[in-house]
Amino acid sequence: MLKRIDCTLSSALTSLGLRSPCSARLIAAAVLLLWFQGALAAVSPWVKLDLSSGSPRFATEVAGIPGESIIDTGATINSLNIRFLNKHNLELKKTGKVRIAGVHETTDRPVYGKVPGKVFGSELVFQDLVGTSFAPPDTQLLLGAGFLGLFIFQFDYPNSRMRVLSRDAIDLKKVANLETKRDQGGGQPIVKVGLDGEKNVWLVLDTGSTGGLMLERKLAKKHKWLERYPIEQGYSLGVNAGREMERFNLPSITFGPFELGNTLVSVPKTNAPLEIFKKTTTTGSHIKRRSGKAQGLLGYDVLKHFVLTIDYKTGRAHVAEPERLTPE
């Protein structure tokens, strides 16, 4: 999960994020419109996903080099992997910098422009990619809000595939079966989840998260889950830093119309809040408030059971059990 905090950019790149148009979004729109071929209501072909790491990855190219890129509904930016650049000794034009909050730490990162790439088989040039070290060097891009806001995306986790739908192809306002909305803190889709029949919380619906649930420690302590359930030690590596974690399995969670058992939950080993959910002081006030409603992340260990259909622009989403595919 990547969250934009602030940015200082050149005149060629005035802003990033959800509210401002950017060339990366416009180029991606042109690529996707090639699939639809002018249809008013259309569905793209299925694209194969690599889910071996827990994040949905698909084939891309950057600077003529083949690799994979991640689709991340928890990210408010599009990002270029610095480890990929270093491996291939690529020197790309920097156009500014941006302040990025990862799960565990906030730091300044460079912004790259005029990055040649290929997505869904079409060549394009990205103008506003934030440089971060988010994955091994064969991973090229992390595509977040600027990309996802263009259309409705459907992730078929059990069958390792995804596709794109025009908003005329499905009425998510009518069929959505998750209680969701866009978080006021960062704009990501958040979903209400029931925990062990005791507590309902809002969690970021995060395809980039490779675990189950990540919660703040104080929530687990309040409900004595760290005392009631066996604990394992673990480590969480974010885009800016890592952190020691404690993990346990929650007997029951409610996710829309479904109830899941034995879901993996991670909490920080210390009481310090997760960086992305820290409270901040607003101008003219001494009272610290959480910028959004999210109290954690919901990731792969939950999503892997379902077909997830999500409209990032509105925050609406639907989950269903998958079709069983017959071998070709």
C-alpha positions in Angstrom: 0.0 0.0 0.0 1.4 3.4 -1.0 -0.2 6.7 0.1 0.7 10.1 -1.3 1.2 12.8 1.4 2.6 15.8 -0.4 4.6 16.6 -3.5 6.9 19.1 -5.1 7.0 18.7 -8.8 8.2 20.5 -12.0 5.8 22.5 -14.2 5.6 19.5 -16.5 4.0 17.5 -13.6 1.8 19.6 -11.4 0.0 16.9 -9.4 -0.5 13.3 -8.7 -3.4 11.2 -7.4 -7.1 10.9 -7.7 -8.4 14.4 -8.3 -6.1 15.7 -11.1 -5.8 14.4 -14.6 -2.4 13.0 -15.5 -0.8 11.7 -18.7 -0.4 8.2 -17.3 -4.2 8.0 -16.8 -5.0 9.4 -20.2 -2.6 6.9 -21.9 -4.0 4.0 -19.9 -7.4 5.1 -21.0 -6.4 5.0 -24.6 -4.9 1.5 -24.2 -8.0 0.1 -22.6 -10.3 1.8 -25.1 -8.6 -0.3 -27.8 -10.1 -3.4 -26.1 -13.6 -1.9 -26.2 -13.5 -0.8 -29.9 -16.1 1.9 -29.4 -18.7 -0.3 -27.7 -20.9 1.4 -25.2 -21.0 -1.5 -22.8 -18.0 -3.9 -23.0 -15.9 -6.4 -21.2 -12.2 -7.0 -22.1 -10.6 -10.4 -22.6 -9.3 -12.2 -19.6 -5.6 -11.4 -18.7 -3.5 -14.0 -17.0 -2.4 -13.2 -13.4 0.6 -14.4 -11.5 -0.6 -14.7 -7.8 2.4 -16.7 -6.5 3.5 -13.7 -4.3 -0.1 -12.8 -3.2 -0.2 -9.6 -5.3 -1.9 -9.7 -8.7 0.9 -9.4 -11.3 0.6 -9.4 -15.1 3.0 -9.2 -18.0 4.3 -5.7 -19.0 7.4 -4.1 -20.5 9.4 -1.1 -19.5 12.1 0.4 -21.8 11.8 -2.7 -24.0 12.5 -5.1 -21.1 9.8 -7.8 -20.3 8.7 -8.2 -16.7 5.6 -8.1 -14.5 3.7 -5.3 -12.8 1.3 -5.2 -9.8 -2.3 -4.0 -9.6 -2.7 -2.4 -6.2 -6.1 -1.0 -5.0 -4.4 0.2 -1.8 -2.0 2.6 -3.7 -2.9 6.2 -4.4 -0.1 6.5 -6.9 1.6 4.7 -9.8 5.1 3.6 -9.0 8.3 2.5 -10.8 10.5 -0.1 -9.1 14.0 1.3 -8.4 15.4 -2.2 -8.0 14.3 -2.9 -11.6 16.1 0.3 -12.7 19.3 -0.6 -10.8 19.4 -4.2 -12.2 19.2 -3.0 -15.8 21.3 0.2 -15.2 18.5 2.4 -16.6 18.9 6.1 -16.2 15.5 7.8 -16.6 14.5 11.5 -16.4 13.5 12.7 -12.9 10.8 15.4 -12.9 10.3 16.1 -9.2 9.8 14.4 -5.9 6.8 13.3 -3.7 6.3 12.4 -0.1 5.0 8.9 0.3 3.6 7.1 3.3 4.1 3.3 3.3 2.7 1.0 5.9 5.6 1.6 8.3 7.3 4.8 7.4 7.0 8.1 5.4 9.8 9.3 3.1 10.5 11.4 0.0 10.7 9.7 -3.3 11.7 10.7 -6.9 9.3 11.1 -9.7 10.2 9.8 -13.2 8.9 11.1 -16.5 9.0 9.9 -20.2 9.1 6.2 -19.2 8.5 4.0 -22.2 6.4 0.9 -21.5 3.9 -1.7 -22.8 0.7 -2.5 -21.0 -1.9 -5.0 -22.3 0.1 -5.3 -25.5 0.0 -1.5 -26.3 3.1 0.8 -26.2 2.8 3.9 -24.1 4.9 6.6 -22.3 4.4 7.2 -18.6 5.0 10.7 -17.4 4.5 10.5 -13.6 5.9 7.4 -12.0 7.0 7.5 -8.3 10.3 5.7 -7.7 10.0 3.2 -4.8 11.6 -0.2 -3.9 8.5 -2.2 -3.6 9.4 -5.6 -5.0 12.2 -7.8 -6.4 13.9 -6.4 -9.6 11.8 -8.3 -12.1 8.8 -6.4 -11.0 8.5 -3.1 -13.0 5.4 -1.1 -12.1 2.9 -0.8 -9.3 -0.4 0.6 -10.8 -2.7 2.3 -8.4 -5.4 5.0 -8.3 -4.5 6.8 -11.5 -4.9 3.5 -13.4 -7.7 1.8 -11.5 -10.0 4.8 -11.6 -10.5 4.5 -15.3 -12.8 1.4 -15.4 -14.2 -1.4 -13.3 -11.7 -4.2 -12.7 -12.6 -7.8 -12.0 -10.1 -10.1 -10.3 -10.8 -13.9 -10.5 -8.4 -15.0 -7.8 -9.0 -18.8 -7.9 -8.6 -18.9 -11.7 -5.6 -16.4 -11.7 -7.1 -13.9 -14.2 -8.5 -10.4 -14.4 -10.5 -8.3 -16.9 -11.7 -4.8 -17.3 -15.4 -3.7 -17.7 -16.9 -0.4 -18.9 -19.2 1.2 -16.3 -22.1 0.5 -18.7 -21.4 -3.2 -18.6 -22.4 -3.7 -14.9 -24.5 -1.7 -12.4 -22.4 -2.0 -9.3 -24.6 0.3 -7.4 -27.4 -2.3 -7.8 -25.4 -5.5 -7.3 -22.7 -4.6 -4.8 -22.7 -7.0 -1.9 -19.9 -5.4 0.2 -20.5 -2.4 2.5 -17.8 -0.2 1.0 -16.9 3.5 0.4 -13.9 5.6 -0.5 -11.8 6.5 2.5 -11.7 10.2 3.1 -8.0 9.9 4.2 -6.6 8.6 0.9 -9.4 7.8 -1.5 -8.8 4.0 -1.4 -11.8 1.7 -1.2 -12.6 0.6 2.3 -14.8 -2.3 3.4 -16.7 -3.0 6.6 -15.5 -6.4 8.0 -16.9 -8.3 11.1 -14.2 -9.7 13.4 -14.9 -12.8 15.4 -18.5 -11.7 16.0 -17.3 -8.9 18.3 -16.3 -5.9 16.3 -17.0 -4.3 12.9 -14.1 -2.3 11.4 -13.3 -0.5 8.2 -10.3 -1.9 6.3 -8.6 -0.9 3.1 -9.5 -3.3 0.3 -5.9 -3.9 -0.7 -5.0 -6.2 -3.6 -1.3 -5.2 -3.0 -1.3 -6.7 0.5 0.0 -10.3 0.5 -1.3 -11.2 3.9 -4.7 -11.6 5.5 -5.7 -8.8 7.8 -3.3 -6.1 9.2 -4.7 -4.3 12.2 -3.5 -1.9 14.8 -2.3 -3.6 18.0 -4.6 -1.6 20.3 -7.6 -3.2 18.6 -6.3 -6.7 19.2 -5.4 -5.9 22.8 -8.8 -4.4 23.5 -10.5 -7.7 22.5 -7.8 -9.8 24.1 -7.1 -11.7 20.9 -3.4 -11.7 21.7 -4.2 -13.6 24.9 -6.9 -15.9 23.6 -5.1 -17.2 20.4 -1.6 -18.6 19.8 0.9 -16.0 18.6 3.6 -16.4 16.0 6.4 -13.9 15.4 6.7 -12.4 11.9 8.0 -9.4 9.9 6.3 -7.1 7.5 8.3 -5.4 4.8 6.7 -2.1 3.5 7.8 0.1 0.6 9.9 2.4 2.9 10.7 0.2 5.9 10.0 -3.1 7.7 8.6 -3.9 11.1 8.4 -6.8 13.5 4.8 -8.2 13.8 2.9 -10.7 15.8 0.4 -13.0 14.0 -2.6 -15.1 15.0 -5.5 -16.8 13.4 -9.0 -15.3 14.0 -11.6 -18.0 14.1 -14.2 -16.0 12.2 -14.6 -12.9 10.0 -17.6 -11.7 8.0 -16.8 -10.3 4.5 -20.0 -9.2 2.8 -22.4 -12.3 2.6 -19.5 -14.7 3.4 -18.1 -15.9 6.6 -14.5 -17.1 6.7 -12.7 -19.1 9.4 -9.1 -19.2 10.5 -8.0 -15.9 8.9 -4.4 -14.8 9.4 -4.2 -11.4 11.3 -1.0 -9.4 11.8 -0.4 -6.6 14.3 2.7 -4.6 15.1 4.8 -6.0 17.9 4.8 -2.6 19.6 2.0 -0.2 20.4 3.1 2.4 17.9 0.4 3.0 15.2 0.9 1.9 11.6 2.3 4.9 9.7 -0.5 5.1 7.2 -3.1 5.3 9.9 -1.4 7.8 12.2 -3.6 10.6 13.6 -2.7 14.1 12.4 -3.5 17.6 13.8 -5.6 19.8 11.5 -4.8 23.5 10.9 -5.9 25.7 13.8 -6.5 22.7 16.1 -4.6 20.9 18.8 -6.8 17.8 18.5 -5.4 14.8 16.7 -7.8 13.0 14.4 -7.5 10.1 12.1 -7.5 11.4 8.5 -9.7 8.4 7.4 -11.8 5.7 8.8 -9.6 2.7 7.9 -8.2 0.8 10.8 -6.1 -1.7 8.8 -5.7 -3.6 5.6 -7.5 -6.6 4.0 -5.4 -8.6 1.5 -4.7 -11.8 -0.3 -5.5 -14.3 2.4 -9.1 -13.2 2.2 -9.4 -12.2 -1.4 -7.9 -15.5 -2.7 -11.2 -17.3 -2.3 -13.3 -14.9 -4.5 -14.0 -13.1 -7.7 -13.7 -9.4 -6.7 -15.3 -6.8 -8.9 -14.4 -3.3 -7.9 -15.0 0.3 -9.1 -12.2 2.3 -7.6 -13.8 5.6 -8.6 -16.9 5.0 -6.5 -15.6 2.6 -4.0 -18.3 0.0 -4.8 -17.4 -3.7 -4.9 -18.9 -7.2 -5.2 -17.5 -10.6 -4.3 -18.7 -14.0 -5.5 -17.6 -17.6 -5.6 -15.7 -18.4 -8.8 -16.7 -20.6 -11.7 -14.8 -23.8 -12.1 -12.8 -23.7 -15.3 -12.4 -26.9 -17.4 -8.9 -27.6 -18.8 -8.4 -26.5 -22.4 
